[in-house]
C-alpha cells in the first residue's frame, strides 16, 4: 500500500506548526493544509468520487493547489492538473479526454478569468458533474459565477480528519498532459510509485538544510514544479513561498524577505533574474541565503549559467526529465564532478541510452535520441494504447531529445528532434546556434527556428532580444554569425523582438515563432 498523500500527512504529524505555505501575508501551517485536504477528501467522498476517479485542478501557485491535490489523493482519486492558460474549448477537451468527474477551479483575475473559462469548459462536458470555484477572496460568501459552487461553502461541515484510501504503488496518482506539439495533448499516467520514488531520489540530489525555504515560481500544474519543488519540499518539511506568476523583480523581493535557500527554475527565469537591476544590498542578501539553484525544462545557455554564478555566487545544477518520467531522469549529482552544459548522469534506479529511429542502440558518443528505463517511466498515455506502444518498448521510453554522451557517461542535450532544422540536407541543431549567439555582447536572448524555403527545404532564422541600448543590426549580426559557423549553419535571417512567446512554464514557444 502506498499513497502519495503521505508526503503531507507525515509532515503534518512531525512539524504541525511549521509554515507549509506562504502566500503574501498568509502563512499556513502543515496542520492546517492537512486538515483542509482532509475536508476536500470528505467532500469528494460525499459526492460519490473515490478510488480511480479523475479530479481536475486549475490553479496557479496558491495554497489551494496542495489542499486539493493531496485531498484528491487521500480519497484515492487521480489528480489532473490543468494549465491555467487553457481556453474553454481546451478545458473541455482535457476534462473529456481524462474522464474527469470534478473540476476545482480558481476564480482568477480580471486579466485572467480562470473561473469563467473553467466553468464554460465544464458546462460543455456531460460526464464532469461537479464544479467547485476557489474564490480570490477567502471571505467570499457568494459565487461570482452563477451555478458555480464555492469551495469553502462546499467544505462547510466536512470533517477535518480522513483515513487515506488504500492505493497500490502501481495505481495512477496523477495524469499530466503533454504540451501537444505533435497533435492533441496526451495524458501521461504517473503512479504513486513513480512520483514517490522520484521525490525520494530528488531529495538525495541537492543540499538539504534544517529548514528549507523554496521559492515556488515553477507552475505546480507542471511536473517539474510539482515533484521537484512541492513534493520534495513537503518530504523535507520545508516552507513553500508561492509566486503565482514569475516576475523577476517580485522574485528577488520574495527571496530576500523570506530568506529563500532553494530556487528551481527554467532558463528564462534565470535570464530574468540576471537582467533585473537588483540592488547590491539585495544581491548580497540572496548570496547569503541561497544554497541550491536547480535548472531544468530546457537547456540552460552557458552564458546564463556563468552569469548566475557571478551575480549570486551559486552554481546552477542542471537536470533533465520529462512529464513522462515523473520528471527527473538525470542530474549533475553533487557527489560527482560538475560539467557545465551537461544534464549529468542518470539518477539512482534509472538507465539511459542513445538510440536511432529504429530503436537500435548507439554506442559511444552519438549523437542519438535519449531512451530511458526505470522506476520513473510513466504507465502510459491515458486511453492511448497505440501512442503508448510507439513511445515505450521493453520498458524503454523514447524521449524525442537528441544528445551526445562523453566517455564518463555524462549526457549533453543537442536539441529536440522535432526542433532540428534540415537545411540543404544538413542537420542543424538550434541550441548550438543559440548558445553562440548569446555570446555576442549585444544579444540578451536568442531563439532559432527553421522556416520553409523553396530550394533548401528550410532556412535558419534567429529571433533576438537585444541588451538595453544595443544598436547591432540584422546585417551585422548575420555577418558575425557567418564568422562563427559553417556556411550551412549560420542564421540568414534575424528578427529583433522585445519579448519572445513563452509557455506558462517559461519555455520559448518555437512553434509560434515558426
C-alpha positions in Angstrom: 0.0 0.0 0.0 1.3 3.4 -0.9 -0.5 6.7 -1.2 1.5 9.8 -2.2 -0.6 11.9 0.3 1.8 10.5 3.0 4.1 13.4 2.0 1.7 15.9 3.5 0.4 13.6 6.3 3.9 12.8 7.6 5.0 16.4 7.6 1.8 17.5 9.4 2.4 14.8 12.0 6.1 15.7 12.6 6.0 19.5 12.1 2.4 20.6 12.5 3.1 24.2 13.4 5.7 24.9 10.7 4.7 27.1 7.8 4.0 24.8 4.9 2.9 27.5 2.5 3.5 31.3 2.4 1.5 33.5 0.1 1.8 37.2 0.6 0.9 37.9 4.2 -0.9 34.5 4.5 1.1 31.8 6.4 -0.5 28.4 6.6 0.9 25.5 8.8 1.3 21.9 7.8 -1.5 21.0 10.2 -3.9 23.5 8.5 -3.1 22.4 5.0 -3.6 18.7 6.0 -6.9 19.5 7.7 -8.3 21.2 4.6 -7.0 18.4 2.4 -9.0 16.0 4.7 -12.1 18.2 4.2 -11.6 18.0 0.4 -11.3 14.2 0.6 -14.5 14.0 2.7 -16.3 16.4 0.2 -15.3 14.2 -2.7 -16.4 11.0 -1.0 -19.8 12.7 -0.2 -20.2 13.4 -3.9 -19.6 9.8 -4.8 -16.0 10.3 -6.0 -13.5 7.7 -5.0 -10.6 5.4 -6.0 -9.6 5.8 -9.6 -12.0 8.7 -10.4 -10.4 11.7 -12.1 -10.4 15.2 -10.4 -9.2 18.1 -12.5 -7.5 21.1 -10.8 -7.0 24.5 -12.4 -5.0 26.8 -10.1 -1.8 28.9 -10.2 0.7 28.6 -7.4 -1.7 29.3 -4.5 -2.4 27.4 -1.2 -5.4 25.9 -2.9 -3.2 23.7 -5.0 -1.8 21.4 -2.3 -5.1 21.4 -0.5 -6.9 19.9 -3.5 -4.0 17.9 -4.8 -3.5 16.0 -1.6 -7.2 15.9 -0.7 -7.9 14.1 -4.0 -5.0 11.7 -3.5 -6.3 10.9 0.0 -9.6 9.7 -1.4 -7.8 7.5 -4.0 -8.7 9.8 -6.9 -6.4 10.7 -9.8 -5.4 14.4 -10.0 -5.5 16.0 -13.4 -3.7 19.4 -13.2 -4.7 21.8 -15.9 -2.5 24.6 -17.4 -4.1 27.9 -16.2 -3.7 29.4 -19.7 -6.2 27.0 -21.3 -9.3 28.4 -23.0 -12.8 26.9 -22.6 -12.5 24.7 -25.7 -9.2 23.3 -24.4 -10.5 22.8 -20.9 -13.5 20.8 -22.2 -11.0 18.7 -24.2 -8.9 17.9 -21.1 -12.0 17.1 -19.0 -13.4 14.8 -21.7 -10.1 13.1 -22.5 -9.3 12.4 -18.9 -12.9 11.4 -17.9 -12.8 13.9 -15.1 -15.8 13.8 -12.7 -15.0 17.1 -10.9 -13.2 20.4 -11.6 -11.7 22.6 -8.9 -11.0 26.0 -10.5 -9.5 29.2 -9.1 -11.6 32.3 -9.8 -8.7 34.1 -11.4 -8.3 37.8 -12.1 -9.9 40.3 -14.5 -6.8 39.8 -16.7 -7.1 36.0 -16.5 -10.6 35.0 -15.6 -9.9 31.3 -14.9 -13.2 30.7 -13.2 -15.3 31.9 -16.1 -13.3 30.0 -18.6 -13.2 26.9 -16.5 -17.0 27.0 -15.9 -17.6 27.5 -19.6 -15.5 24.5 -20.5 -17.1 22.4 -17.6 -20.6 23.1 -19.0 -19.6 21.5 -22.3 -18.7 18.2 -20.7 -21.6 16.0 -19.6 -19.6 13.5 -17.7 -18.0 16.1 -15.4 -20.6 16.5 -12.7 -19.1 18.8 -10.1 -17.6 22.3 -10.4 -16.0 24.0 -7.3 -14.9 27.6 -7.5 -11.9 28.6 -5.4 -12.5 32.3 -4.8 -9.9 35.0 -5.0 -11.2 36.4 -1.7 -11.1 34.0 1.2 -14.0 35.7 2.8 -16.3 35.4 -0.3 -19.8 34.1 0.6 -21.5 34.4 -2.8 -20.3 32.9 -6.0 -19.4 35.4 -8.7 -20.3 32.8 -11.3 -23.9 31.7 -11.5 -24.2 28.0 -10.9 -20.7 27.6 -9.5 -20.4 26.1 -6.0 -18.0 28.0 -3.8 -15.1 25.9 -2.4 -15.3 27.0 1.2 -19.1 26.6 1.3 -18.8 23.1 -0.1 -16.3 22.3 2.6 -18.6 23.6 5.4 -19.5 20.8 7.8 -17.0 18.3 6.3 -14.8 16.6 9.0 -11.1 17.6 9.1 -9.9 14.1 9.6 -9.7 11.4 7.0 -8.1 7.9 6.7 -6.4 7.8 3.2 -7.7 5.2 0.7 -5.6 2.1 0.3 -3.8 2.5 -3.0 -1.1 0.4 -4.6 2.3 1.8 -5.8 1.1 0.9 -9.4 -2.2 2.8 -9.1 -2.4 6.1 -11.1 -2.0 9.2 -8.9 -1.7 12.0 -11.5 -2.3 12.5 -15.2 0.0 15.1 -16.6 -0.9 16.4 -20.1 2.0 16.9 -22.5 2.2 20.2 -24.5 0.8 18.6 -27.6 3.5 19.9 -30.0 2.7 16.9 -32.2 -1.1 16.8 -32.3 -3.6 16.8 -29.4 -2.2 16.8 -25.8 -1.8 13.3 -24.3 -2.2 12.4 -20.6 0.8 10.7 -19.1 -0.3 8.4 -16.3 2.1 8.6 -13.3 1.6 6.2 -10.5 2.0 6.7 -6.7 5.2 4.7 -7.0 6.6 6.8 -9.9 6.1 10.1 -8.0 7.2 8.8 -4.6 10.4 7.3 -5.9 11.2 10.4 -7.9 10.6 12.6 -4.9 12.9 10.4 -2.7 15.6 10.3 -5.3 15.4 14.0 -5.9 15.9 14.6 -2.2 19.3 13.0 -2.5 20.4 15.2 -5.3 21.0 18.5 -3.6 21.9 20.1 -0.3 19.4 20.0 2.5 19.2 22.5 5.4 17.5 22.1 8.7 14.6 24.2 7.3 14.4 24.5 3.5 12.6 27.6 2.1 11.8 27.2 -1.6 10.5 29.9 -3.9 7.7 28.2 -5.9 7.6 30.1 -9.2 7.6 27.0 -11.4 3.9 26.2 -12.1 2.7 23.5 -9.9 0.4 22.2 -12.7 3.7 21.2 -14.4 5.5 18.1 -13.3 8.8 20.0 -12.7 7.3 22.3 -10.1 5.0 19.6 -8.7 7.6 16.9 -8.0 10.9 18.8 -7.5 9.5 21.8 -5.6 6.2 20.9 -3.9 6.6 17.2 -3.3 10.3 17.4 -2.4 9.5 20.4 -0.2 6.8 18.6 1.7 9.0 15.5 2.0 11.7 17.7 3.6 9.1 19.6 5.8 10.2 22.8 4.1 8.3 26.0 3.5 6.9 26.9 0.1 6.9 30.6 -0.8 4.3 30.8 -3.5 4.6 33.1 -6.6 1.7 32.6 -8.9 3.4 34.0 -12.0 7.1 34.6 -12.4 8.3 38.2 -12.2 12.0 38.8 -11.7 11.6 41.9 -9.5 9.0 40.2 -7.3 11.0 37.0 -7.1 14.0 39.0 -5.8 11.8 40.7 -3.2 10.4 37.3 -2.0 13.9 35.7 -1.9 15.2 38.5 0.3 12.1 38.8 2.5 11.7 35.0 3.1 15.4 34.1 3.1 14.9 31.6 0.3 17.6 29.0 0.2 16.3 26.9 -2.7 15.4 28.1 -6.2 14.3 25.9 -9.1 13.6 27.4 -12.5 13.7 27.2 -16.2 16.4 29.1 -18.2 14.2 32.1 -19.0 13.6 32.6 -15.2 17.4 32.7 -14.6 17.7 35.0 -17.6 15.1 37.3 -15.9 17.0 37.3 -12.6 20.2 38.2 -14.5 18.7 41.1 -16.4 16.9 42.5 -13.4 18.6 45.6 -12.0 18.8 44.1 -8.5 20.3 46.3 -5.8 23.7 45.5 -4.4 22.0 45.0 -1.0 19.5 42.5 -2.3 22.2 40.6 -4.3 24.2 40.3 -1.0 21.1 39.0 0.9 20.4 36.4 -1.8 24.1 35.3 -1.8 24.0 34.8 2.0 20.9 32.6 1.9 20.7 30.8 -1.5 22.3 27.4 -1.2 20.7 25.5 -4.1 19.8 26.6 -7.7 18.4 23.9 -10.0 17.6 24.3 -13.7 15.5 22.1 -16.0 12.8 22.2 -18.5 15.1 23.3 -21.3 18.8 23.6 -21.9 20.5 26.3 -19.9 22.7 28.6 -22.1 26.3 28.7 -20.8 26.2 32.5 -20.7 23.3 32.4 -18.3 24.9 29.7 -16.1 28.1 31.7 -15.8 26.1 34.9 -15.2 24.2 33.4 -12.2 27.4 32.2 -10.6 29.0 35.7 -11.0 25.9 37.5 -9.7 24.6 35.3 -6.9 27.6 33.1 -6.1 25.8 29.8 -6.6 26.3 27.0 -9.1 23.3 26.1 -11.1 22.8 22.4 -11.1 21.2 21.1 -14.3 19.0 18.1 -14.6 16.8 16.5 -17.2 13.4 14.9 -17.4 10.0 14.9 -19.0 6.4 14.7 -17.9 6.5 11.0 -18.9 9.5 10.4 -16.5 8.0 11.9 -13.3 10.1 14.0 -14.3 13.8 13.6 -13.2 15.9 11.2 -15.2 19.4 12.6 -14.9 21.2 15.2 -12.8 24.6 16.8 -12.2 25.0 14.9 -8.9 26.7 16.7 -6.0 29.0 13.7 -5.3 30.4 13.8 -8.8 32.3 16.5 -10.8 30.0 19.2 -12.2 30.2 19.5 -16.0 28.7 22.8 -17.2 26.4 22.3 -20.2 25.7 18.7 -19.3 22.4 17.2 -18.0 24.6 15.0 -15.8 24.3 11.3 -15.1 21.2 9.0 -14.8 19.8 9.2 -11.3 19.5 6.2 -9.0 17.4 3.4 -10.4 17.3 4.9 -13.9 19.0 3.8 -17.1 19.6 6.0 -20.2 20.9 5.1 -23.6 21.1 6.6 -27.2 19.1 5.0 -29.9 18.5 5.5 -33.7 15.0 6.0 -35.2 14.6 2.2 -35.3 15.3 1.7 -31.6 18.8 0.3 -32.3 21.3 1.3 -29.5 24.0 3.7 -30.5 27.4 3.1 -28.8 29.9 5.7 -28.0 29.4 9.5 -28.2 26.4 9.5 -30.5 24.5 11.7 -31.3 21.3 9.8 -30.8 17.9 10.0 -29.3 17.7 9.5 -25.5 15.8 6.5 -24.3 15.0 6.0 -20.5 14.1 3.0 -18.4 13.4 2.9 -14.7 11.0 3.5 -11.8 10.3 7.0 -13.1 8.8 5.9 -16.5 5.0 6.5 -16.8 2.5 3.7 -17.0 1.5 5.0 -20.5 -0.7 7.6 -22.2 -4.2 7.5 -20.8 -6.6 5.7 -23.1 -4.0 5.7 -25.9 -2.5 2.2 -26.3 -1.1 2.9 -29.8 0.7 6.1 -28.7 2.0 4.2 -25.6 3.3 1.4 -27.8 5.1 3.9 -30.0 6.7 5.6 -27.1 7.6 2.6 -24.9 9.3 -0.7 -25.9 10.6 -3.3 -23.4 10.3 -0.7 -20.7 12.3 1.9 -22.5 10.7 5.3 -23.2 11.9 7.3 -26.2 12.1 11.0 -25.5 12.5 12.8 -28.8 15.6 14.5 -27.4 18.9 14.3 -29.3 22.0 14.1 -27.2 25.6 13.1 -27.1 27.5 11.3 -24.3 31.1 11.7 -23.1 33.4 8.9 -22.0 32.4 9.3 -18.4 28.7 8.8 -19.1 27.6 12.4 -18.9 24.8 13.4 -21.4 24.6 16.6 -23.3 21.4 17.7 -25.0 21.9 18.8 -28.6 18.2 19.6 -29.3 14.7 18.3 -29.6 14.5 16.0 -32.6 11.4 17.9 -33.8 13.3 21.3 -33.4 16.2 20.1 -35.6 16.5 22.1 -38.9 17.4 20.3 -42.1 18.9 22.9 -44.5 20.0 21.7 -47.8 20.3 18.1 -46.5 22.4 19.2 -43.5 21.2 18.8 -39.9 21.4 22.0 -37.9 20.7 22.0 -34.1 19.2 25.3 -33.0 20.6 25.1 -29.5 24.2 25.2 -30.7 23.4 28.4 -32.6 21.5 30.0 -29.7 24.4 29.3 -27.3 26.9 31.1 -29.6 24.5 34.0 -30.5 24.2 34.7 -26.8 27.9 35.3 -26.5 27.6 38.4 -28.7 27.9 41.4 -26.4 24.7 43.0 -27.7 22.5 39.9 -27.6 20.5 39.1 -24.5 18.3 36.1 -25.6 18.0 34.2 -28.8 15.7 31.5 -30.3 16.5 29.8 -33.6 13.9 28.1 -35.8 13.7 26.7 -39.3 11.3 28.3 -41.8 10.2 27.0 -45.2 12.5 27.6 -48.1 11.8 26.7 -51.8 15.2 25.3 -52.6 16.9 24.5 -49.2 13.8 22.9 -47.6 14.4 25.1 -44.5 16.2 28.3 -43.9 17.6 29.3 -40.5 16.0 32.3 -38.7 17.0 33.8 -35.4 14.7 35.8 -33.1 16.8 38.0 -30.9 16.2 40.2 -27.8 19.0 42.8 -27.7 20.5 44.1 -24.5 19.4 47.6 -23.5 20.7 50.4 -25.7 22.2 47.9 -28.2 22.5 49.1 -31.8 23.5 45.9 -33.6 21.6 45.5 -36.9 20.4 42.4 -38.7 23.1 42.6 -41.4 25.8 43.0 -38.7 24.5 40.0 -36.7 24.2 37.8 -39.9 27.8 38.8 -40.8 29.0 38.0 -37.3 27.2 34.6 -37.4 28.9 33.8 -40.7 32.2 34.1 -39.0 31.2 31.8 -36.2 29.5 28.9 -38.0 30.0 26.6 -41.0 28.4 28.0 -44.2 25.3 25.8 -44.0 24.7 26.7 -40.3 24.6 30.4 -39.7 21.2 32.3 -39.5 20.4 34.1 -42.8 17.5 36.0 -41.2 17.4 37.9 -37.9 14.3 39.4 -36.4 14.6 41.6 -33.3 11.9 41.5 -30.7 11.2 43.0 -27.2 9.9 39.7 -26.0 9.5 36.0 -27.1 6.4 33.9 -26.7 6.6 31.5 -23.8 4.6 28.8 -22.2 3.3 29.1 -18.6 6.3 27.1 -17.6 8.7 29.6 -19.2 9.7 27.6 -22.3 10.1 29.5 -25.5 7.2 28.6 -27.9 9.2 27.8 -31.0 6.1 26.5 -32.8 4.6 30.1 -32.5 7.8 31.6 -33.9 7.7 29.2 -36.8 
